[in-house]
Amino acid sequence: MLADLPDRISIDPQVCFGKPVIKGTRIWVELILSLMADGSSAEEILRDYPQLSDEDLRASLAYGASLAAGHFVDVA
């Protein structure tokens, strides 16, 4: 999944202050992870953000897991 992150997540200083976002959107990876941590299901998130896909949610989880493991993920 880490190899797929550049296809799903982007970091651009001109978009959302350089926060990691789902590519092609202004939806922060942080928002997705926070929603999941607060108990939102994937189905709820996809309903509320129809421009997202299940793969985007998994990419967000993989990105967070990689950072927690101390790995740098270049998605710029």
PDB file with one MODEL, atoms N, CA, C and O in Angstrom:
MODEL        1
ATOM      1  N   MET A   1       0.814  -1.195   0.000  1.00  0.00           N
ATOM      2  CA  MET A   1       0.000   0.000   0.000  1.00  0.00           C
ATOM      3  C   MET A   1       0.855   1.255   0.000  1.00  0.00           C
ATOM      4  O   MET A   1       0.452   2.260  -0.585  1.00  0.00           O
ATOM      5  N   LEU A   2       2.025   1.234   0.637  1.00  0.00           N
ATOM      6  CA  LEU A   2       2.868   2.428   0.669  1.00  0.00           C
ATOM      7  C   LEU A   2       3.267   2.877  -0.730  1.00  0.00           C
ATOM      8  O   LEU A   2       3.390   4.075  -0.987  1.00  0.00           O
ATOM      9  N   ALA A   3       3.467   1.937  -1.624  1.00  0.00           N
ATOM     10  CA  ALA A   3       3.834   2.302  -2.993  1.00  0.00           C
ATOM     11  C   ALA A   3       2.713   3.044  -3.698  1.00  0.00           C
ATOM     12  O   ALA A   3       2.969   3.804  -4.632  1.00  0.00           O
ATOM     13  N   ASP A   4       1.476   2.835  -3.267  1.00  0.00           N
ATOM     14  CA  ASP A   4       0.328   3.486  -3.893  1.00  0.00           C
ATOM     15  C   ASP A   4       0.059   4.887  -3.354  1.00  0.00           C
ATOM     16  O   ASP A   4      -0.749   5.614  -3.932  1.00  0.00           O
ATOM     17  N   LEU A   5       0.708   5.283  -2.272  1.00  0.00           N
ATOM     18  CA  LEU A   5       0.400   6.567  -1.648  1.00  0.00           C
ATOM     19  C   LEU A   5       0.562   7.755  -2.594  1.00  0.00           C
ATOM     20  O   LEU A   5      -0.291   8.643  -2.580  1.00  0.00           O
ATOM     21  N   PRO A   6       1.606   7.819  -3.410  1.00  0.00           N
ATOM     22  CA  PRO A   6       1.705   8.972  -4.312  1.00  0.00           C
ATOM     23  C   PRO A   6       0.541   9.067  -5.304  1.00  0.00           C
ATOM     24  O   PRO A   6       0.276  10.147  -5.832  1.00  0.00           O
ATOM     25  N   ASP A   7      -0.146   7.975  -5.562  1.00  0.00           N
ATOM     26  CA  ASP A   7      -1.310   8.005  -6.447  1.00  0.00           C
ATOM     27  C   ASP A   7      -2.545   8.530  -5.735  1.00  0.00           C
ATOM     28  O   ASP A   7      -3.488   8.969  -6.393  1.00  0.00           O
ATOM     29  N   ARG A   8      -2.565   8.498  -4.424  1.00  0.00           N
ATOM     30  CA  ARG A   8      -3.754   8.834  -3.633  1.00  0.00           C
ATOM     31  C   ARG A   8      -3.602  10.092  -2.797  1.00  0.00           C
ATOM     32  O   ARG A   8      -4.586  10.791  -2.553  1.00  0.00           O
ATOM     33  N   ILE A   9      -2.385  10.393  -2.352  1.00  0.00           N
ATOM     34  CA  ILE A   9      -2.156  11.490  -1.411  1.00  0.00           C
ATOM     35  C   ILE A   9      -1.147  12.453  -2.007  1.00  0.00           C
ATOM     36  O   ILE A   9      -0.154  12.044  -2.610  1.00  0.00           O
ATOM     37  N   SER A  10      -1.416  13.737  -1.830  1.00  0.00           N
ATOM     38  CA  SER A  10      -0.459  14.730  -2.317  1.00  0.00           C
ATOM     39  C   SER A  10      -0.206  15.776  -1.240  1.00  0.00           C
ATOM     40  O   SER A  10      -1.033  16.020  -0.361  1.00  0.00           O
ATOM     41  N   ILE A  11       0.959  16.376  -1.344  1.00  0.00           N
ATOM     42  CA  ILE A  11       1.349  17.477  -0.470  1.00  0.00           C
ATOM     43  C   ILE A  11       1.840  18.595  -1.372  1.00  0.00           C
ATOM     44  O   ILE A  11       2.813  18.437  -2.109  1.00  0.00           O
ATOM     45  N   ASP A  12       1.152  19.728  -1.303  1.00  0.00           N
ATOM     46  CA  ASP A  12       1.491  20.882  -2.133  1.00  0.00           C
ATOM     47  C   ASP A  12       1.375  22.116  -1.249  1.00  0.00           C
ATOM     48  O   ASP A  12       0.310  22.362  -0.681  1.00  0.00           O
ATOM     49  N   PRO A  13       2.436  22.894  -1.120  1.00  0.00           N
ATOM     50  CA  PRO A  13       2.382  24.070  -0.258  1.00  0.00           C
ATOM     51  C   PRO A  13       1.281  25.060  -0.658  1.00  0.00           C
ATOM     52  O   PRO A  13       0.871  25.888   0.155  1.00  0.00           O
ATOM     53  N   GLN A  14       0.809  24.980  -1.888  1.00  0.00           N
ATOM     54  CA  GLN A  14      -0.235  25.881  -2.373  1.00  0.00           C
ATOM     55  C   GLN A  14      -1.646  25.347  -2.105  1.00  0.00           C
ATOM     56  O   GLN A  14      -2.629  26.034  -2.380  1.00  0.00           O
ATOM     57  N   VAL A  15      -1.747  24.128  -1.570  1.00  0.00           N
ATOM     58  CA  VAL A  15      -3.055  23.510  -1.310  1.00  0.00           C
ATOM     59  C   VAL A  15      -3.158  23.187   0.181  1.00  0.00           C
ATOM     60  O   VAL A  15      -2.341  22.439   0.718  1.00  0.00           O
ATOM     61  N   CYS A  16      -4.151  23.744   0.834  1.00  0.00           N
ATOM     62  CA  CYS A  16      -4.426  23.452   2.258  1.00  0.00           C
ATOM     63  C   CYS A  16      -3.189  23.595   3.137  1.00  0.00           C
ATOM     64  O   CYS A  16      -2.940  22.774   4.019  1.00  0.00           O
ATOM     65  N   PHE A  17      -2.418  24.655   2.881  1.00  0.00           N
ATOM     66  CA  PHE A  17      -1.251  24.967   3.714  1.00  0.00           C
ATOM     67  C   PHE A  17      -0.201  23.866   3.695  1.00  0.00           C
ATOM     68  O   PHE A  17       0.597  23.761   4.627  1.00  0.00           O
ATOM     69  N   GLY A  18      -0.186  23.044   2.651  1.00  0.00           N
ATOM     70  CA  GLY A  18       0.805  21.977   2.558  1.00  0.00           C
ATOM     71  C   GLY A  18       0.479  20.734   3.343  1.00  0.00           C
ATOM     72  O   GLY A  18       1.322  19.846   3.473  1.00  0.00           O
ATOM     73  N   LYS A  19      -0.748  20.647   3.880  1.00  0.00           N
ATOM     74  CA  LYS A  19      -1.141  19.433   4.600  1.00  0.00           C
ATOM     75  C   LYS A  19      -1.365  18.300   3.589  1.00  0.00           C
ATOM     76  O   LYS A  19      -1.759  18.559   2.452  1.00  0.00           O
ATOM     77  N   PRO A  20      -1.119  17.063   3.987  1.00  0.00           N
ATOM     78  CA  PRO A  20      -1.409  15.938   3.105  1.00  0.00           C
ATOM     79  C   PRO A  20      -2.922  15.873   2.835  1.00  0.00           C
ATOM     80  O   PRO A  20      -3.732  15.904   3.762  1.00  0.00           O
ATOM     81  N   VAL A  21      -3.275  15.784   1.577  1.00  0.00           N
ATOM     82  CA  VAL A  21      -4.677  15.703   1.161  1.00  0.00           C
ATOM     83  C   VAL A  21      -4.859  14.534   0.208  1.00  0.00           C
ATOM     84  O   VAL A  21      -3.900  14.026  -0.374  1.00  0.00           O
ATOM     85  N   ILE A  22      -6.104  14.122   0.064  1.00  0.00           N
ATOM     86  CA  ILE A  22      -6.421  13.135  -0.954  1.00  0.00           C
ATOM     87  C   ILE A  22      -6.286  13.828  -2.298  1.00  0.00           C
ATOM     88  O   ILE A  22      -6.886  14.878  -2.525  1.00  0.00           O
ATOM     89  N   LYS A  23      -5.509  13.249  -3.176  1.00  0.00           N
ATOM     90  CA  LYS A  23      -5.197  13.855  -4.463  1.00  0.00           C
ATOM     91  C   LYS A  23      -6.475  14.250  -5.197  1.00  0.00           C
ATOM     92  O   LYS A  23      -7.427  13.475  -5.282  1.00  0.00           O
ATOM     93  N   GLY A  24      -6.472  15.476  -5.725  1.00  0.00           N
ATOM     94  CA  GLY A  24      -7.614  15.971  -6.477  1.00  0.00           C
ATOM     95  C   GLY A  24      -8.712  16.561  -5.613  1.00  0.00           C
ATOM     96  O   GLY A  24      -9.754  16.968  -6.128  1.00  0.00           O
ATOM     97  N   THR A  25      -8.492  16.612  -4.292  1.00  0.00           N
ATOM     98  CA  THR A  25      -9.475  17.174  -3.366  1.00  0.00           C
ATOM     99  C   THR A  25      -8.753  18.119  -2.416  1.00  0.00           C
ATOM    100  O   THR A  25      -7.537  18.294  -2.491  1.00  0.00           O
ATOM    101  N   ARG A  26      -9.509  18.710  -1.543  1.00  0.00           N
ATOM    102  CA  ARG A  26      -8.941  19.504  -0.448  1.00  0.00           C
ATOM    103  C   ARG A  26      -9.293  18.836   0.877  1.00  0.00           C
ATOM    104  O   ARG A  26      -9.398  19.498   1.910  1.00  0.00           O
ATOM    105  N   ILE A  27      -9.473  17.530   0.836  1.00  0.00           N
ATOM    106  CA  ILE A  27      -9.817  16.772   2.038  1.00  0.00           C
ATOM    107  C   ILE A  27      -8.528  16.277   2.681  1.00  0.00           C
ATOM    108  O   ILE A  27      -7.784  15.483   2.105  1.00  0.00           O
ATOM    109  N   TRP A  28      -8.289  16.773   3.896  1.00  0.00           N
ATOM    110  CA  TRP A  28      -7.067  16.430   4.606  1.00  0.00           C
ATOM    111  C   TRP A  28      -7.064  14.969   5.050  1.00  0.00           C
ATOM    112  O   TRP A  28      -8.085  14.435   5.483  1.00  0.00           O
ATOM    113  N   VAL A  29      -5.906  14.339   4.935  1.00  0.00           N
ATOM    114  CA  VAL A  29      -5.720  13.002   5.489  1.00  0.00           C
ATOM    115  C   VAL A  29      -6.004  13.045   6.986  1.00  0.00           C
ATOM    116  O   VAL A  29      -6.596  12.115   7.534  1.00  0.00           O
ATOM    117  N   GLU A  30      -5.590  14.107   7.640  1.00  0.00           N
ATOM    118  CA  GLU A  30      -5.832  14.278   9.077  1.00  0.00           C
ATOM    119  C   GLU A  30      -7.326  14.215   9.399  1.00  0.00           C
ATOM    120  O   GLU A  30      -7.713  13.620  10.405  1.00  0.00           O
ATOM    121  N   LEU A  31      -8.163  14.816   8.567  1.00  0.00           N
ATOM    122  CA  LEU A  31      -9.609  14.786   8.784  1.00  0.00           C
ATOM    123  C   LEU A  31     -10.125  13.354   8.737  1.00  0.00           C
ATOM    124  O   LEU A  31     -10.899  12.938   9.599  1.00  0.00           O
ATOM    125  N   ILE A  32      -9.699  12.607   7.736  1.00  0.00           N
ATOM    126  CA  ILE A  32     -10.150  11.220   7.593  1.00  0.00           C
ATOM    127  C   ILE A  32      -9.731  10.395   8.808  1.00  0.00           C
ATOM    128  O   ILE A  32     -10.532   9.645   9.365  1.00  0.00           O
ATOM    129  N   LEU A  33      -8.472  10.541   9.213  1.00  0.00           N
ATOM    130  CA  LEU A  33      -7.990   9.791  10.376  1.00  0.00           C
ATOM    131  C   LEU A  33      -8.724  10.212  11.644  1.00  0.00           C
ATOM    132  O   LEU A  33      -9.033   9.367  12.483  1.00  0.00           O
ATOM    133  N   SER A  34      -9.004  11.494  11.794  1.00  0.00           N
ATOM    134  CA  SER A  34      -9.733  11.977  12.976  1.00  0.00           C
ATOM    135  C   SER A  34     -11.157  11.438  12.999  1.00  0.00           C
ATOM    136  O   SER A  34     -11.654  11.030  14.049  1.00  0.00           O
ATOM    137  N   LEU A  35     -11.811  11.436  11.846  1.00  0.00           N
ATOM    138  CA  LEU A  35     -13.165  10.890  11.782  1.00  0.00           C
ATOM    139  C   LEU A  35     -13.186   9.422  12.181  1.00  0.00           C
ATOM    140  O   LEU A  35     -14.060   8.982  12.927  1.00  0.00           O
ATOM    141  N   MET A  36     -12.208   8.664  11.674  1.00  0.00           N
ATOM    142  CA  MET A  36     -12.133   7.243  12.018  1.00  0.00           C
ATOM    143  C   MET A  36     -11.837   7.063  13.504  1.00  0.00           C
ATOM    144  O   MET A  36     -12.424   6.199  14.155  1.00  0.00           O
ATOM    145  N   ALA A  37     -10.930   7.875  14.040  1.00  0.00           N
ATOM    146  CA  ALA A  37     -10.585   7.775  15.459  1.00  0.00           C
ATOM    147  C   ALA A  37     -11.783   8.112  16.343  1.00  0.00           C
ATOM    148  O   ALA A  37     -11.914   7.578  17.444  1.00  0.00           O
ATOM    149  N   ASP A  38     -12.654   8.996  15.862  1.00  0.00           N
ATOM    150  CA  ASP A  38     -13.848   9.372  16.623  1.00  0.00           C
ATOM    151  C   ASP A  38     -14.993   8.383  16.452  1.00  0.00           C
ATOM    152  O   ASP A  38     -16.064   8.564  17.031  1.00  0.00           O
ATOM    153  N   GLY A  39     -14.770   7.338  15.657  1.00  0.00           N
ATOM    154  CA  GLY A  39     -15.772   6.293  15.541  1.00  0.00           C
ATOM    155  C   GLY A  39     -16.595   6.281  14.274  1.00  0.00           C
ATOM    156  O   GLY A  39     -17.481   5.439  14.124  1.00  0.00           O
ATOM    157  N   SER A  40     -16.323   7.201  13.353  1.00  0.00           N
ATOM    158  CA  SER A  40     -17.061   7.172  12.084  1.00  0.00           C
ATOM    159  C   SER A  40     -16.663   5.932  11.291  1.00  0.00           C
ATOM    160  O   SER A  40     -15.488   5.572  11.230  1.00  0.00           O
ATOM    161  N   SER A  41     -17.640   5.294  10.695  1.00  0.00           N
ATOM    162  CA  SER A  41     -17.356   4.127   9.862  1.00  0.00           C
ATOM    163  C   SER A  41     -16.949   4.588   8.471  1.00  0.00           C
ATOM    164  O   SER A  41     -17.183   5.731   8.080  1.00  0.00           O
ATOM    165  N   ALA A  42     -16.339   3.677   7.742  1.00  0.00           N
ATOM    166  CA  ALA A  42     -15.980   3.985   6.357  1.00  0.00           C
ATOM    167  C   ALA A  42     -17.223   4.361   5.563  1.00  0.00           C
ATOM    168  O   ALA A  42     -17.186   5.275   4.739  1.00  0.00           O
ATOM    169  N   GLU A  43     -18.308   3.667   5.808  1.00  0.00           N
ATOM    170  CA  GLU A  43     -19.551   3.947   5.085  1.00  0.00           C
ATOM    171  C   GLU A  43     -20.045   5.359   5.371  1.00  0.00           C
ATOM    172  O   GLU A  43     -20.507   6.047   4.461  1.00  0.00           O
ATOM    173  N   GLU A  44     -19.956   5.798   6.621  1.00  0.00           N
ATOM    174  CA  GLU A  44     -20.379   7.157   6.980  1.00  0.00           C
ATOM    175  C   GLU A  44     -19.507   8.205   6.293  1.00  0.00           C
ATOM    176  O   GLU A  44     -20.010   9.197   5.764  1.00  0.00           O
ATOM    177  N   ILE A  45     -18.206   7.975   6.307  1.00  0.00           N
ATOM    178  CA  ILE A  45     -17.285   8.930   5.681  1.00  0.00           C
ATOM    179  C   ILE A  45     -17.535   8.994   4.181  1.00  0.00           C
ATOM    180  O   ILE A  45     -17.585  10.081   3.605  1.00  0.00           O
ATOM    181  N   LEU A  46     -17.690   7.853   3.554  1.00  0.00           N
ATOM    182  CA  LEU A  46     -17.930   7.839   2.102  1.00  0.00           C
ATOM    183  C   LEU A  46     -19.272   8.478   1.760  1.00  0.00           C
ATOM    184  O   LEU A  46     -19.412   9.085   0.698  1.00  0.00           O
ATOM    185  N   ARG A  47     -20.248   8.350   2.633  1.00  0.00           N
ATOM    186  CA  ARG A  47     -21.542   8.994   2.407  1.00  0.00           C
ATOM    187  C   ARG A  47     -21.410  10.512   2.520  1.00  0.00           C
ATOM    188  O   ARG A  47     -21.968  11.257   1.714  1.00  0.00           O
ATOM    189  N   ASP A  48     -20.660  10.959   3.537  1.00  0.00           N
ATOM    190  CA  ASP A  48     -20.501  12.391   3.774  1.00  0.00           C
ATOM    191  C   ASP A  48     -19.538  13.062   2.795  1.00  0.00           C
ATOM    192  O   ASP A  48     -19.631  14.264   2.548  1.00  0.00           O
ATOM    193  N   TYR A  49     -18.628  12.289   2.249  1.00  0.00           N
ATOM    194  CA  TYR A  49     -17.628  12.792   1.293  1.00  0.00           C
ATOM    195  C   TYR A  49     -17.639  11.890   0.055  1.00  0.00           C
ATOM    196  O   TYR A  49     -16.736  11.073  -0.121  1.00  0.00           O
ATOM    197  N   PRO A  50     -18.648  12.033  -0.794  1.00  0.00           N
ATOM    198  CA  PRO A  50     -18.817  11.110  -1.926  1.00  0.00           C
ATOM    199  C   PRO A  50     -17.681  11.148  -2.954  1.00  0.00           C
ATOM    200  O   PRO A  50     -17.577  10.249  -3.789  1.00  0.00           O
ATOM    201  N   GLN A  51     -16.841  12.164  -2.901  1.00  0.00           N
ATOM    202  CA  GLN A  51     -15.716  12.217  -3.826  1.00  0.00           C
ATOM    203  C   GLN A  51     -14.584  11.280  -3.408  1.00  0.00           C
ATOM    204  O   GLN A  51     -13.638  11.069  -4.168  1.00  0.00           O
ATOM    205  N   LEU A  52     -14.678  10.724  -2.211  1.00  0.00           N
ATOM    206  CA  LEU A  52     -13.673   9.777  -1.732  1.00  0.00           C
ATOM    207  C   LEU A  52     -14.036   8.354  -2.128  1.00  0.00           C
ATOM    208  O   LEU A  52     -15.190   8.040  -2.419  1.00  0.00           O
ATOM    209  N   SER A  53     -13.018   7.507  -2.132  1.00  0.00           N
ATOM    210  CA  SER A  53     -13.222   6.082  -2.372  1.00  0.00           C
ATOM    211  C   SER A  53     -12.680   5.294  -1.184  1.00  0.00           C
ATOM    212  O   SER A  53     -11.958   5.826  -0.342  1.00  0.00           O
ATOM    213  N   ASP A  54     -13.039   4.037  -1.137  1.00  0.00           N
ATOM    214  CA  ASP A  54     -12.521   3.162  -0.090  1.00  0.00           C
ATOM    215  C   ASP A  54     -10.994   3.124  -0.146  1.00  0.00           C
ATOM    216  O   ASP A  54     -10.336   3.061   0.892  1.00  0.00           O
ATOM    217  N   GLU A  55     -10.432   3.163  -1.350  1.00  0.00           N
ATOM    218  CA  GLU A  55      -8.974   3.160  -1.505  1.00  0.00           C
ATOM    219  C   GLU A  55      -8.353   4.410  -0.886  1.00  0.00           C
ATOM    220  O   GLU A  55      -7.253   4.349  -0.337  1.00  0.00           O
ATOM    221  N   ASP A  56      -9.058   5.550  -0.973  1.00  0.00           N
ATOM    222  CA  ASP A  56      -8.561   6.776  -0.348  1.00  0.00           C
ATOM    223  C   ASP A  56      -8.511   6.627   1.168  1.00  0.00           C
ATOM    224  O   ASP A  56      -7.561   7.077   1.809  1.00  0.00           O
ATOM    225  N   LEU A  57      -9.524   6.000   1.732  1.00  0.00           N
ATOM    226  CA  LEU A  57      -9.535   5.786   3.177  1.00  0.00           C
ATOM    227  C   LEU A  57      -8.393   4.864   3.589  1.00  0.00           C
ATOM    228  O   LEU A  57      -7.715   5.122   4.584  1.00  0.00           O
ATOM    229  N   ARG A  58      -8.180   3.802   2.838  1.00  0.00           N
ATOM    230  CA  ARG A  58      -7.075   2.887   3.158  1.00  0.00           C
ATOM    231  C   ARG A  58      -5.724   3.573   2.994  1.00  0.00           C
ATOM    232  O   ARG A  58      -4.805   3.329   3.776  1.00  0.00           O
ATOM    233  N   ALA A  59      -5.596   4.429   1.983  1.00  0.00           N
ATOM    234  CA  ALA A  59      -4.345   5.168   1.790  1.00  0.00           C
ATOM    235  C   ALA A  59      -4.097   6.096   2.977  1.00  0.00           C
ATOM    236  O   ALA A  59      -2.956   6.248   3.414  1.00  0.00           O
ATOM    237  N   SER A  60      -5.149   6.714   3.498  1.00  0.00           N
ATOM    238  CA  SER A  60      -5.006   7.581   4.667  1.00  0.00           C
ATOM    239  C   SER A  60      -4.512   6.784   5.869  1.00  0.00           C
ATOM    240  O   SER A  60      -3.623   7.230   6.595  1.00  0.00           O
ATOM    241  N   LEU A  61      -5.086   5.617   6.070  1.00  0.00           N
ATOM    242  CA  LEU A  61      -4.639   4.748   7.165  1.00  0.00           C
ATOM    243  C   LEU A  61      -3.188   4.324   6.974  1.00  0.00           C
ATOM    244  O   LEU A  61      -2.409   4.323   7.927  1.00  0.00           O
ATOM    245  N   ALA A  62      -2.827   3.968   5.756  1.00  0.00           N
ATOM    246  CA  ALA A  62      -1.447   3.556   5.478  1.00  0.00           C
ATOM    247  C   ALA A  62      -0.479   4.709   5.704  1.00  0.00           C
ATOM    248  O   ALA A  62       0.618   4.509   6.227  1.00  0.00           O
ATOM    249  N   TYR A  63      -0.878   5.908   5.315  1.00  0.00           N
ATOM    250  CA  TYR A  63      -0.041   7.090   5.524  1.00  0.00           C
ATOM    251  C   TYR A  63       0.164   7.319   7.024  1.00  0.00           C
ATOM    252  O   TYR A  63       1.291   7.533   7.472  1.00  0.00           O
ATOM    253  N   GLY A  64      -0.903   7.276   7.785  1.00  0.00           N
ATOM    254  CA  GLY A  64      -0.799   7.450   9.237  1.00  0.00           C
ATOM    255  C   GLY A  64       0.039   6.371   9.890  1.00  0.00           C
ATOM    256  O   GLY A  64       0.838   6.656  10.782  1.00  0.00           O
ATOM    257  N   ALA A  65      -0.139   5.139   9.455  1.00  0.00           N
ATOM    258  CA  ALA A  65       0.640   4.029  10.015  1.00  0.00           C
ATOM    259  C   ALA A  65       2.122   4.198   9.702  1.00  0.00           C
ATOM    260  O   ALA A  65       2.977   3.924  10.545  1.00  0.00           O
ATOM    261  N   SER A  66       2.418   4.643   8.501  1.00  0.00           N
ATOM    262  CA  SER A  66       3.805   4.844   8.114  1.00  0.00           C
ATOM    263  C   SER A  66       4.460   5.933   8.958  1.00  0.00           C
ATOM    264  O   SER A  66       5.601   5.788   9.396  1.00  0.00           O
ATOM    265  N   LEU A  67       3.732   7.021   9.182  1.00  0.00           N
ATOM    266  CA  LEU A  67       4.279   8.085  10.030  1.00  0.00           C
ATOM    267  C   LEU A  67       4.467   7.611  11.466  1.00  0.00           C
ATOM    268  O   LEU A  67       5.458   7.951  12.111  1.00  0.00           O
ATOM    269  N   ALA A  68       3.524   6.833  11.962  1.00  0.00           N
ATOM    270  CA  ALA A  68       3.630   6.321  13.328  1.00  0.00           C
ATOM    271  C   ALA A  68       4.821   5.382  13.479  1.00  0.00           C
ATOM    272  O   ALA A  68       5.411   5.279  14.554  1.00  0.00           O
ATOM    273  N   ALA A  69       5.162   4.706  12.405  1.00  0.00           N
ATOM    274  CA  ALA A  69       6.297   3.788  12.433  1.00  0.00           C
ATOM    275  C   ALA A  69       7.629   4.532  12.267  1.00  0.00           C
ATOM    276  O   ALA A  69       8.699   3.929  12.347  1.00  0.00           O
ATOM    277  N   GLY A  70       7.552   5.840  12.036  1.00  0.00           N
ATOM    278  CA  GLY A  70       8.770   6.624  11.892  1.00  0.00           C
ATOM    279  C   GLY A  70       9.315   6.671  10.492  1.00  0.00           C
ATOM    280  O   GLY A  70      10.468   7.051  10.289  1.00  0.00           O
ATOM    281  N   HIS A  71       8.505   6.288   9.510  1.00  0.00           N
ATOM    282  CA  HIS A  71       8.942   6.315   8.120  1.00  0.00           C
ATOM    283  C   HIS A  71       8.541   7.626   7.469  1.00  0.00           C
ATOM    284  O   HIS A  71       7.465   8.163   7.734  1.00  0.00           O
ATOM    285  N   PHE A  72       9.408   8.129   6.625  1.00  0.00           N
ATOM    286  CA  PHE A  72       9.094   9.311   5.826  1.00  0.00           C
ATOM    287  C   PHE A  72       8.510   8.819   4.507  1.00  0.00           C
ATOM    288  O   PHE A  72       9.098   7.965   3.843  1.00  0.00           O
ATOM    289  N   VAL A  73       7.376   9.347   4.136  1.00  0.00           N
ATOM    290  CA  VAL A  73       6.722   8.952   2.897  1.00  0.00           C
ATOM    291  C   VAL A  73       6.706  10.152   1.967  1.00  0.00           C
ATOM    292  O   VAL A  73       6.031  11.140   2.256  1.00  0.00           O
ATOM    293  N   ASP A  74       7.425  10.092   0.873  1.00  0.00           N
ATOM    294  CA  ASP A  74       7.480  11.186  -0.087  1.00  0.00           C
ATOM    295  C   ASP A  74       6.314  11.064  -1.059  1.00  0.00           C
ATOM    296  O   ASP A  74       6.320  10.217  -1.952  1.00  0.00           O
ATOM    297  N   VAL A  75       5.319  11.917  -0.875  1.00  0.00           N
ATOM    298  CA  VAL A  75       4.161  11.885  -1.781  1.00  0.00           C
ATOM    299  C   VAL A  75       4.022  13.201  -2.546  1.00  0.00           C
ATOM    300  O   VAL A  75       3.043  13.399  -3.266  1.00  0.00           O
ATOM    301  N   ALA A  76       4.981  14.087  -2.397  1.00  0.00           N
ATOM    302  CA  ALA A  76       4.905  15.391  -3.068  1.00  0.00           C
ATOM    303  C   ALA A  76       5.073  15.263  -4.551  1.00  0.00           C
ATOM    304  O   ALA A  76       5.035  16.264  -5.266  1.00  0.00           O
TER     305      ALA A  76
ENDMDL
END
